[in-house]
């Protein structure tokens, strides 16, 4: 074992095995990879997972990459901002009542991450918060701006803090006191009024140095009639200060310099780059004879070179496509006593083995040059970001602020990530990354990939109303859209997703102030009909597709596109069908877009009216008429959209094609967990604390006993039957063993549903 004991350098718990002249590190159980188990297989933040196109879910994070901190499993909530959510053992609202002999209630919170992991996560995040809530009934919170408070909380370092959620450190008050909005202005917290009705003080703790909350002490519970409830929400952070730390080099002679890189036996260098230049040196560090350098040698090749005294070694990766396309590319170079490797994007990596005999130590003594070289070779033109050496991020932005020819930050993220925005989502550039604007899409979600769907009953309707034409001289409805309907359409793009067993059925109706209309319907045989009436003195034209019965309870997507007299209809993945409109080609003065039952049916075509009388029962999804998404407006923006909803309408997953849908397992969490008080009502606590939970528990026990007895009886009968048969051996079926992130105790916040998945990269 001489080689393993002296030279292996297996890291992160990798197990060393040796042959006659070399060694091997087994990394399969570690969460790391590489010749010495040096490189993590996980991303360092939720931000990094999002920019690989991942949606919300559980992920493992390795916050320091190849550093010593172990990976941690967290929930990533991919919204406009990428939130990382870490639960603790009690995020429910906990209600307290007076207990004889007990003057103070103490609660401690345990997190699935250790202190080092939590501190690293919080430090590198752009923003962190944790909601702190106190509900009171004749139970004071702080009571006074000076002196000892009744209630306090313990920060991440175990120190007592006497400011409450929404306030700032150093002042003993609540959010309402800071903003002068307390119900009783003479107090600095709502609960300090000591009222007999329920009140509450709630707000976020945002001072990163004090997070996470480790405990809460509640003190004013000893008086008759005193009641209180507290809640500490999960730790939530967004942004990754290291991931977007970048610099823009706009001169070939410009560079940033840092202290000497110490990677004597192990060097791990990673960064992202973006350029339109044909070549340039990314970084270089020299010694007396030794050196290390990474450069773009041509538009198609990256070279990692070094010398530890055995002569120069070069590791090259060639790309079939140019790397100077002004898009972000990822690079990782590693060197250890066994080998050197270079990886660029998802291209096949290149490896060079170290000589069995020779020098091992990389000895450098000059400054580290980034974006240029000490030998005045051609420097780099473009952007470098997220530069890490042996797990430590270099602050490029701070150095760039004081260096001529280098600017902090880097524009143009949409050139690399804009393709993640789906379904007509528009990429919007931000200083740190991008966001997808889904305003012109019928979809929602971080990448405009999530279907907006709802289940309709026969009486449900959604009406999206346009403003009346100027020439009608009517008062515009307060519900009308800002788009006037006197525009003339010569083209439409319509999408309707539906799932129903009803036939006939009216799926979509677009009406005009001039009694022109477009109707999408299923006839009595379940076939799709599209009806256009664009001329008042002619009957409506019916265009029927050749597809089979669509009223089969399966999800179908219909796309309708009209360009003047040319009409194109496509159902699901079937071949698009083309039709020709023989009447007028102008659709004038749109009045409304209707889904479900048209309640104002006085001007409907008689045949449409007969269909409308039935209403629609089933699912509608991702409905769009040109730039209008009426279902999305009704479900997500009812207060600001010109929509009228009649009957029950709730967002549903009925528009997902199947449980295997790529986004069906996405689970997003609101930033504020609604635990609910309205006005001064009593706070709603987890049902496990109520009498109904006791009744439910008794019923569950009875059912369990009955099922157990039946199971025993069935097993006995089965065994008795087996005595009359020749037993046949069967292959055992492995049991499912889903992984749960937390224990199954009553105060655990998360229970994984069937469709939630854990993602590994």
Residue pairs with C-beta under 8 A, 6 or more apart in sequence:
1 18
3 18
3 21
3 22
3 23
4 10
4 16
4 17
4 18
4 23
7 23
7 337
7 338
7 360
8 16
8 18
8 23
8 25
8 36
9 36
9 265
9 266
9 336
9 337
10 16
10 25
10 36
10 37
11 25
11 32
11 36
11 37
11 38
11 66
11 266
12 27
12 30
12 31
12 32
12 37
12 38
13 29
13 30
13 37
14 25
14 26
14 27
14 30
14 32
14 36
14 37
15 25
15 26
15 29
16 23
16 24
16 25
16 26
17 23
17 24
17 26
18 24
21 356
22 338
22 356
23 338
25 34
25 35
25 36
25 37
27 33
27 34
27 37
30 37
31 40
31 41
31 42
31 60
31 62
31 70
31 71
32 38
32 39
32 40
32 41
32 66
33 39
33 40
33 41
34 334
34 336
34 341
35 334
35 336
35 338
35 339
35 341
36 266
36 336
36 337
36 338
38 66
38 266
38 268
38 334
38 336
39 65
39 66
39 268
39 332
39 334
40 62
40 65
40 66
40 71
41 760
41 761
42 59
42 60
42 61
42 62
42 71
42 760
42 761
43 49
43 52
43 59
43 61
43 62
43 761
44 61
44 62
44 63
44 64
44 65
44 124
44 240
44 242
44 243
45 61
45 63
45 82
45 84
45 124
45 240
45 242
45 243
46 59
46 61
46 74
46 76
46 77
46 78
46 82
46 83
46 84
46 240
47 82
47 239
47 240
47 243
47 244
47 433
48 240
48 243
49 59
49 76
49 78
49 759
49 761
50 76
50 78
50 82
50 446
51 243
51 417
51 420
51 433
52 761
53 420
53 447
54 76
54 78
54 759
55 78
55 445
55 446
55 447
55 449
55 663
55 666
56 75
56 76
56 77
56 78
56 446
56 666
56 667
56 668
56 669
57 75
57 76
57 665
57 666
57 667
57 756
57 757
57 758
57 759
58 73
58 74
58 75
58 76
58 741
58 756
58 757
58 758
58 759
59 73
59 74
59 75
59 76
59 758
59 759
59 760
59 761
60 71
60 72
60 73
60 74
60 760
61 71
61 72
61 73
61 74
61 84
61 121
62 69
62 70
62 71
62 72
63 69
63 72
63 117
63 120
63 121
63 124
64 120
64 391
65 268
65 270
65 388
65 391
66 268
66 390
66 391
67 390
67 391
67 392
69 116
69 117
69 120
70 117
72 112
72 113
72 117
72 121
73 112
73 741
73 758
74 84
74 85
74 86
74 113
74 121
75 84
75 85
75 86
75 87
75 669
75 750
76 82
76 83
76 84
76 85
77 83
77 84
77 85
77 668
77 669
77 671
78 445
78 446
78 447
78 668
79 446
79 668
80 435
80 446
81 238
81 239
82 238
82 239
82 240
82 446
83 236
83 237
83 238
83 669
83 671
84 121
84 125
84 236
84 237
84 238
85 234
85 235
85 236
85 669
86 111
86 112
86 113
86 118
86 121
86 212
86 234
86 235
86 236
87 111
87 112
87 234
87 741
87 742
87 749
87 750
88 109
88 110
88 111
88 212
88 232
88 234
88 235
89 109
89 110
89 111
89 742
89 745
89 747
89 748
90 107
90 109
90 232
90 747
91 231
91 232
91 233
91 234
91 673
91 749
92 231
92 675
92 685
92 686
92 747
92 749
93 133
93 135
93 229
93 230
93 231
93 675
93 683
93 684
93 685
93 686
94 107
94 229
94 230
94 231
94 685
95 227
95 228
95 229
95 683
95 685
95 689
96 105
96 218
96 221
96 227
96 228
96 229
96 230
97 221
97 226
97 227
98 221
98 222
98 223
98 224
98 225
98 226
98 227
99 221
102 221
102 222
103 219
103 221
103 222
104 217
104 218
104 219
104 221
105 217
105 218
105 219
105 221
106 215
106 216
106 217
107 215
107 216
107 217
107 218
107 230
108 154
108 214
108 215
109 212
109 213
109 214
109 215
109 216
109 232
111 118
111 212
111 235
112 741
112 742
113 121
115 156
118 156
118 212
118 235
119 156
121 237
122 128
122 156
122 208
122 211
122 212
122 235
122 237
123 208
124 240
124 241
124 242
124 393
125 208
125 237
125 238
125 239
125 240
125 241
126 237
126 238
126 239
126 240
126 241
126 432
127 206
127 208
127 237
127 238
127 239
128 206
128 208
128 211
128 235
128 236
128 237
129 204
129 205
129 206
129 211
129 236
129 237
130 204
130 205
130 211
130 212
130 213
130 232
130 233
130 234
130 235
130 236
131 165
131 202
131 203
131 204
131 205
131 231
131 232
131 233
131 672
131 673
132 153
132 164
132 165
132 202
132 203
132 204
132 205
132 213
132 231
132 232
132 233
133 165
133 200
133 201
133 202
133 203
133 230
133 231
133 232
133 233
133 675
134 141
134 151
134 164
134 191
134 200
134 201
134 202
134 218
134 228
134 229
134 230
135 191
135 198
135 199
135 200
135 228
135 229
135 230
135 677
135 683
136 190
136 191
136 195
136 198
136 199
136 200
136 201
136 227
136 228
136 229
137 195
137 196
137 197
137 198
137 199
137 225
137 226
137 227
137 228
137 682
138 194
138 195
138 196
138 223
138 225
138 226
138 227
139 150
139 191
139 194
139 218
139 220
139 221
139 226
139 227
139 228
140 150
140 191
140 192
140 194
140 220
141 149
141 150
141 151
141 164
141 174
141 189
141 191
141 192
141 201
141 220
142 149
142 150
142 151
142 162
142 164
142 172
142 173
142 174
142 188
142 189
142 192
143 149
143 150
143 192
143 220
144 172
145 171
145 172
145 173
145 188
146 172
149 162
149 172
149 219
150 218
150 219
150 220
151 216
151 217
151 218
151 219
151 220
152 160
152 161
152 162
152 216
152 217
153 160
153 161
153 213
153 215
153 216
153 217
153 232
154 160
154 161
154 213
154 214
154 215
154 216
154 217
155 161
155 209
155 210
155 211
155 213
155 214
156 210
156 211
156 212
156 213
156 214
157 210
158 214
159 210
160 217
161 169
161 210
162 172
163 169
163 170
163 171
163 172
163 173
164 173
164 174
164 175
164 189
164 201
164 203
165 174
165 175
165 201
165 202
165 203
165 204
165 205
166 174
166 175
166 176
166 178
166 201
166 202
166 203
166 204
167 173
167 174
167 175
167 177
167 178
167 203
168 178
168 207
169 207
169 210
171 178
172 188
173 188
173 189
174 182
174 188
174 189
174 190
174 191
174 201
174 203
175 181
175 201
175 202
175 203
176 182
176 183
176 188
176 189
176 190
176 201
177 187
177 188
177 189
182 188
182 189
182 190
182 193
183 190
183 193
183 199
184 190
184 192
184 193
187 193
189 201
190 199
190 200
190 201
191 199
191 200
191 201
193 199
196 225
197 680
198 677
198 680
198 681
198 682
198 683
199 680
200 677
200 683
205 211
205 213
211 235
212 235
213 232
216 230
216 232
218 228
218 230
220 226
220 228
221 228
229 683
229 685
231 675
233 672
233 673
234 673
234 749
236 671
239 432
242 386
242 388
242 393
243 385
243 386
243 432
244 385
244 386
244 431
244 432
244 433
245 385
245 386
245 387
245 393
245 394
245 395
245 396
245 397
246 272
246 383
246 384
246 385
246 386
246 396
246 397
246 408
246 409
246 410
247 256
247 370
247 371
247 383
247 384
247 385
247 396
247 397
247 399
247 400
247 406
247 407
247 408
247 409
247 410
248 382
248 383
248 400
248 406
248 407
248 408
248 409
248 410
248 411
249 255
249 371
249 372
249 379
249 380
249 381
249 382
249 383
249 384
249 405
249 406
250 381
250 405
250 406
250 407
251 379
251 381
251 405
252 280
252 372
252 378
252 379
252 380
252 381
253 372
253 376
253 379
253 405
254 371
254 372
254 379
254 403
254 404
254 405
254 406
255 369
255 370
255 371
255 372
255 373
255 379
255 403
255 406
256 369
256 370
256 371
256 372
256 396
256 399
256 400
256 403
256 406
257 367
257 368
257 369
257 370
257 399
258 367
258 368
258 370
258 394
258 399
259 367
259 368
260 285
260 364
260 365
260 366
260 367
260 368
261 267
261 285
261 292
261 364
261 368
261 389
262 364
262 390
263 292
263 335
263 362
263 364
263 389
263 390
264 361
264 362
264 363
265 336
265 337
265 360
265 361
265 362
266 335
266 336
266 337
266 390
267 292
267 306
267 333
267 334
267 335
267 336
267 362
267 389
267 390
268 332
268 333
268 334
268 388
268 389
268 390
268 391
269 283
269 294
269 332
269 333
269 334
269 387
269 388
269 389
270 330
270 331
270 332
270 333
270 386
270 387
270 388
271 282
271 330
271 331
271 384
271 385
271 386
271 387
271 388
272 328
272 329
272 330
272 331
272 384
272 385
272 386
273 282
273 296
273 328
273 329
273 331
273 380
273 382
273 383
273 384
273 385
274 326
274 327
274 328
274 329
274 382
274 383
274 410
274 412
274 415
274 416
275 296
275 323
275 324
275 326
275 380
275 381
275 382
275 383
276 324
276 325
276 326
276 381
276 382
277 296
277 324
277 380
277 381
277 382
278 296
278 298
278 299
278 324
279 295
279 296
279 297
279 298
279 299
279 378
280 295
280 296
280 371
280 378
280 379
280 380
280 381
280 382
281 293
281 294
281 295
281 296
281 369
281 371
281 372
281 373
281 377
281 378
281 379
281 380
282 294
282 295
282 296
282 331
282 370
282 371
282 380
282 384
283 293
283 294
283 368
283 369
283 370
283 371
283 387
284 291
284 292
284 293
284 294
284 368
284 369
284 372
284 373
284 374
284 375
285 291
285 292
285 293
285 364
285 366
285 367
285 368
285 369
286 364
286 365
286 366
286 374
286 375
287 362
287 363
287 364
287 365
287 366
288 363
288 365
289 307
289 309
289 363
290 306
290 307
290 308
290 309
290 362
290 363
290 364
291 305
291 306
291 307
291 364
292 305
292 306
292 335
292 362
292 364
293 303
293 304
293 305
293 306
293 373
294 302
294 303
294 304
294 305
294 331
294 333
295 302
295 303
295 305
296 302
296 323
296 324
296 380
297 303
297 316
299 322
299 323
299 324
300 318
300 319
300 320
300 321
300 322
300 323
301 316
301 317
301 318
301 319
302 316
302 317
302 319
302 323
302 331
302 342
302 344
303 314
303 315
303 316
304 314
304 315
304 316
304 333
304 335
304 340
304 342
305 312
305 313
305 314
305 315
306 312
306 313
306 335
306 340
306 362
307 313
308 358
308 359
308 360
308 361
308 362
308 363
309 358
309 359
309 361
309 363
310 354
310 355
310 358
310 359
313 340
313 352
314 352
315 333
315 340
315 341
315 342
315 350
315 351
315 352
316 342
316 350
317 342
317 343
317 344
317 347
317 348
317 349
317 350
318 347
319 344
319 345
319 347
323 329
323 344
326 382
326 412
326 415
327 415
327 416
328 385
328 413
328 416
328 417
329 344
329 345
330 343
330 344
330 345
331 342
331 343
331 344
332 342
332 343
333 340
333 341
333 342
333 343
334 340
334 341
334 342
335 341
335 362
336 354
337 354
337 360
338 353
338 354
339 351
339 352
339 353
339 354
340 351
340 352
340 354
341 349
341 350
341 351
341 352
342 349
342 350
342 351
343 349
354 360
366 374
367 374
368 389
370 384
370 387
370 394
370 396
371 379
371 380
371 384
371 406
372 379
372 380
373 379
383 410
383 412
384 396
385 396
385 410
386 393
387 393
387 394
387 396
388 394
396 408
397 408
397 409
398 408
399 406
400 406
400 407
400 408
401 408
409 431
411 429
412 429
413 429
413 430
413 433
413 434
414 427
414 428
414 429
414 434
417 427
417 433
417 434
418 427
418 434
420 427
420 436
420 447
421 427
421 436
421 437
421 447
421 448
422 436
422 443
422 447
422 448
422 449
423 438
423 441
423 442
423 443
423 448
423 449
423 622
424 440
424 441
424 448
425 436
425 437
425 438
425 440
425 441
425 443
425 447
425 448
426 436
426 437
426 439
426 440
427 434
427 435
427 436
427 437
428 434
428 435
428 436
428 437
436 446
436 447
436 448
438 444
438 445
438 448
440 627
441 448
441 624
441 629
442 452
442 495
442 622
442 623
442 624
442 629
442 631
442 632
443 449
443 450
443 451
443 452
443 622
443 632
444 450
444 452
444 632
444 636
445 663
445 666
449 662
449 663
450 663
450 666
451 497
451 621
451 622
451 655
451 656
451 663
452 621
452 622
452 629
452 631
452 632
452 635
452 636
452 651
452 655
453 497
453 619
453 620
453 621
453 622
453 631
453 651
453 652
453 653
453 654
453 655
453 656
454 619
454 620
454 621
454 631
454 634
454 635
454 649
454 650
454 651
454 652
454 654
455 618
455 619
455 650
455 652
455 654
456 595
456 596
456 615
456 616
456 617
456 618
456 619
456 620
456 647
456 649
457 615
457 617
457 647
457 648
458 597
458 614
458 615
458 616
458 617
459 597
459 615
459 646
459 647
460 596
460 597
460 615
460 616
460 645
460 646
460 647
460 648
460 649
461 594
461 595
461 596
461 597
461 598
461 599
461 615
461 645
461 646
461 647
462 594
462 595
462 596
462 630
462 631
462 634
462 643
462 644
462 645
462 646
462 649
463 592
463 593
463 594
463 598
463 599
463 630
463 643
463 644
463 645
463 646
464 481
464 592
464 593
464 594
464 628
464 630
464 633
464 634
464 641
464 642
464 643
465 477
465 479
465 480
465 481
465 591
465 592
465 642
465 643
465 644
466 480
466 481
466 483
466 484
466 485
466 590
466 591
466 592
466 642
467 476
467 477
467 480
467 481
467 482
467 483
467 484
467 485
468 474
468 476
468 477
468 480
468 484
468 485
468 513
468 591
469 484
469 485
469 486
469 513
469 589
470 484
470 486
471 486
472 513
477 642
479 642
479 643
479 644
480 642
481 628
481 641
481 642
485 512
485 513
485 589
485 590
485 591
486 588
486 589
487 589
487 590
488 586
488 587
488 588
489 586
489 587
489 588
489 590
489 626
490 563
490 564
490 585
490 586
490 587
491 561
491 562
491 563
491 564
492 518
492 560
492 561
492 562
492 587
492 625
492 626
493 559
493 560
493 561
493 624
493 625
493 626
494 508
494 518
494 520
494 558
494 559
494 560
494 561
494 624
494 625
494 626
495 557
495 558
495 559
495 560
495 622
495 623
495 624
496 507
496 508
496 520
496 557
496 558
496 560
496 620
496 622
496 623
497 555
497 556
497 557
497 558
497 619
497 620
497 621
497 622
497 623
497 655
498 507
498 550
498 555
498 556
498 558
498 618
498 619
498 620
498 621
499 553
499 554
499 555
499 556
499 618
499 619
499 621
499 654
499 655
500 522
500 551
500 553
500 616
500 617
500 618
500 619
501 551
501 552
501 553
501 618
502 522
502 551
502 614
502 616
502 617
502 618
503 522
503 523
503 524
503 525
503 526
503 549
503 551
504 521
504 522
504 523
504 524
504 611
504 614
505 521
505 522
505 551
505 611
505 614
505 616
505 617
505 618
506 519
506 520
506 521
506 598
506 608
506 611
506 612
506 614
506 616
507 520
507 521
507 522
507 558
507 595
507 616
507 620
508 518
508 519
508 520
508 593
508 594
508 595
508 623
508 625
509 517
509 518
509 519
509 520
509 593
509 594
509 598
509 608
509 612
510 517
510 518
510 519
510 590
510 592
510 593
510 594
510 625
511 517
511 590
511 591
511 592
511 594
511 598
511 603
512 587
512 588
512 589
512 590
512 591
513 588
513 589
513 590
513 591
514 536
514 588
514 589
515 533
515 536
515 603
516 533
516 534
516 535
516 536
516 587
516 588
516 589
517 531
517 532
517 533
517 540
517 605
517 608
518 530
518 531
518 532
518 533
518 587
519 529
519 530
519 531
519 540
519 605
519 608
520 528
520 529
520 530
520 531
520 558
520 560
521 528
521 529
521 531
521 608
521 611
522 528
522 529
522 550
522 551
523 529
523 544
525 549
526 548
526 549
526 550
526 551
526 552
527 544
527 545
527 547
527 548
527 549
527 550
528 544
528 545
528 547
528 550
528 558
528 569
528 571
529 542
529 543
529 544
530 542
530 543
530 544
530 545
530 560
530 567
530 569
531 540
531 541
531 542
531 543
531 608
532 540
532 541
532 543
532 562
532 567
532 581
532 583
533 539
533 540
533 541
533 583
533 605
534 581
534 583
534 584
534 585
534 586
534 587
535 583
535 584
538 583
540 605
541 581
541 582
541 583
543 567
543 569
543 579
545 569
545 571
545 577
546 577
547 571
547 572
547 574
550 556
550 571
555 619
555 621
555 655
555 656
555 657
556 571
556 572
557 571
557 572
557 622
558 569
558 570
558 571
559 569
559 570
560 567
560 568
560 569
561 567
561 568
561 569
562 568
562 581
564 581
564 585
565 580
565 581
565 582
565 585
566 578
566 579
566 580
566 581
567 578
567 579
567 580
567 581
568 576
568 577
568 578
568 579
569 576
569 577
569 579
570 576
570 577
593 625
593 628
593 630
595 616
595 620
595 623
595 630
595 631
596 615
596 616
596 620
596 646
596 647
597 612
597 615
597 616
597 646
597 647
598 604
598 612
599 646
601 609
601 612
601 613
604 612
619 652
619 654
619 655
620 631
620 655
621 631
621 654
621 655
622 629
622 631
622 655
623 629
623 630
623 631
623 632
630 643
633 641
633 642
633 643
634 641
634 643
634 645
634 649
635 649
635 650
635 651
636 651
638 645
653 664
656 663
656 664
658 664
659 754
659 755
664 755
665 755
665 756
665 757
667 753
667 755
667 756
675 683
675 684
675 685
676 683
676 684
677 683
677 684
686 746
687 693
688 746
738 752
739 758
740 750
740 751
740 752
741 750
741 752
742 748
742 749
742 750
744 751
